[in-house]
Amino acid sequence: MLDQVARPAFPRTTPAYASYITYNLEPSGEYLTSPTATGQLTVTHFDSVA
């Protein structure tokens, strides 16, 4: 569960968070998960060659 306070400057201290950054869209922004904005990541395929 991605439910920790995000501290991107210290990634090893809070490993259970995610971030999504948009650069080419208007307005650009950064979106982070947190205790109040939780998330989940499901890996459905892993291609170790590509």
Residue pairs with C-beta under 8 A, 6 or more apart in sequence:
1 16
1 38
1 39
1 40
2 16
2 17
2 18
2 33
2 38
2 39
2 40
2 41
3 16
3 17
3 33
3 34
3 35
3 38
3 39
4 14
4 15
4 16
4 17
4 33
4 34
4 35
5 14
5 17
5 34
5 35
6 14
6 17
6 19
6 32
6 33
6 34
7 13
7 14
7 17
8 19
8 32
17 32
17 33
17 34
18 32
18 33
18 39
18 41
19 30
19 31
19 32
19 33
20 30
20 31
20 32
21 28
21 29
21 30
21 31
22 28
22 29
22 30
22 31
33 39
